[in-house]
Amino acid sequence: MNIITLERNGMMIAQIESDEVLIADVQSALDLMATVRYETGADRMILPKAALDERFFVLSSGLAGDVLQKFVNYQLKLAIVGDFSVYTSKPLKDFIYESNNASHVFFVATLQEAAERLSRA
């Protein structure tokens, strides 16, 4: 894992680079949040989709809800970058749509879009 610190519109954003799963459960999410806060001081994070266990995208597993609730509770805004068109679940598509229309968690296609959304959130 590599953490790059970006500054956009006066906001510090931690961009995580990783090809391995970093969030497989709530504890690993908390550990990642603590690491990002300690190493960068950022309250915004860009995370590649590959860093999330695939169970995250099966809403019935509860993983997405549990993990994202921790991000909200600890006031760490999150943009997840990847191709979400591969998922056919209507509840997941609705979840992504609703998240993108709120101000805390975003599902986006590019790093540029992630940085832009987080800098305005």
Beta strands, then each sheet from edge to edge (+ up, - down):
strand 1: 2-8
strand 2: 11-17
strand 3: 44-48
strand 4: 77-81
strand 5: 105-108
sheet 1: 1+ 2- 3- 4- 5-
end
